[in-house]
Amino acid sequence: MRILYYYWDEFNGEDCMDAMRRLGHEVEVVKFKLSSYELTDEDEDKFRVLLTREEMGKRYYDIVYSFDYYPSISEVCLKYNMPYISWVFDCPHYTLDSHTITNPVNKVFVFDKELCQLMRNKGIETVNYSPLGVNEKRLSEFCSNLDAETDGRIVYQHDVCFLGNLYDNEFNFYDQVSFLPPELKEYIDMVINLQEKIYGHDLFTDEKAITPEHVKRLREYIKLEDSGKYDLDHDRIILDMLRKKVTVNERRHILEKMGERFDTVIYTTPDAKPIEGVCNMGVADYENRMPLVFRRSKINLNITLRSIISGVSLRVLDVLAAGGFLITTYQKEIDEYFENGKDLAIAHTPEEMLELTSYYLEHEDERKAIAENGQKKVFEKFAYTKLLPKILKVY
């Protein structure tokens, strides 16, 4: 298959293209400077030349591929009847609300079963489910080379490590709301605090907790722009805003407790608000430093972004693929794919995450065995070479 790959310098693009080529596909990269996800007329002309290219009277490329969904690419592909495959790793990803999502050339994959079912229930048949993937070849070789430097021993640099965004900046949209009536804000804050302590059940879609009337009132005070290009579900956007606030609180509170009890570091943006007892090591690049951090931390933490309702975040796969030991907050699909206590450790409450951290710091042999099992499971089930045959199947 000949794949025209739209590459926007996404961190996992090289890994995916490598797997495509190892599967025997020809991959040609195309780049455009998409402003607000839109193609300029000039770039559309360049794209048209590629999409209409022929060899021996037949279309040259078989598909256009991108990570995340680009409505403008879908529109051009529709114009020239070119299959467009999109694999979405961002959540939320509001371009999925574009009216173009139902274009018949589309084959879009999301990694959250609940989101997939939500869109299917709306009659959107172009959206499918697939978990995310890793480059098993690169990471296997990376681990082997790293361990060879120390004669097979794992040299630990950190006891407890969290790598990810704290979202305590411009992305914390809830705290930027200028005004909410005191009684409404008090109630919403109560639900946010309660959700922080509950894993596996989303209070924001539970009408016993957040009623349609609550959402209606929030919409009176939280104004969202509407470009007219998307069929945006403003109610869901507001609920995602609240979920983001839960994540902000949850990550900070868990890391504060970790810092009080353990040698704890975070890898995040330099502008993140300091956490007492926790050292910010800065941003780690995806290809080199990140797997090194995961491999050489005794315990890696995953605190899933709350807008991911059921899915396995890419961070879970990244840690395990690097041979790191992982303690993660509970998600329905994590529990489906992985065995708790064998492939990773699952915390069902913030308190349990602290308890598991304390336990596994003292039980190195168990920790190592679990990390090895987790890596094997990810290579077996989540390697790009295992998932792409389904993703790329268009006929």
RARATA-V505589 format. One line per field, one symbol per residue. phi: phi as a letter, one per 40 degrees, with the letter a starting at -180 (. if undefined). psi: psi as a letter, one per 40 degrees, with the letter a starting at -180 (. if undefined). Layout:
phi: ???
psi: ???
//
This chain:
phi: .bbcbcbbgccbcccccccdcccgccbbcbbbcccfgbcccccccccddccccbafgbdcccabbacgbbdccdcccccbfbdbbbbcbcacbcccccccccdcccabbbcbcccdcdccccgccccbbaccbbcccccccdcccccccbfgccccbbcbbbbiccfcbcccccccccabddcccccccccdcccdcbbgacccbcccbbcdcccdccccbbcbcbcgcbcccccccccccccccdcdccccccccccccbbcbbbbaccccccbdgbcccgcbcccbcdcccccbbcbbbbbcdccccbcccccdccccccgccbbbccbdcccccbccgbbabbcbadccccccccccccbccccccccccccdccccbbcdccccdccccbb
psi: hhhhhhhffideddddddddddeeihhhhihighhfeihidddddddddddeiihfeihdidihiihihhdddddddddefhhhhhhheihigeeeeieedeheeihhhiehdddddddddeegeehihhiiiigddddddddddddddffeihhhdidhhhhiheffaeegddeehdhihdddddddddddddddehiehhdeeheddhidddddddddehhiiheeeighgddddddddddddddddddddddddddddihhiihaideihihhehhheahhiddcdddddddehdhhhhghheehdeihiddddddddefihhhiihiddddddihheddahhheiddddddddddddegddddddddddddddddddeideddddddehe.
//
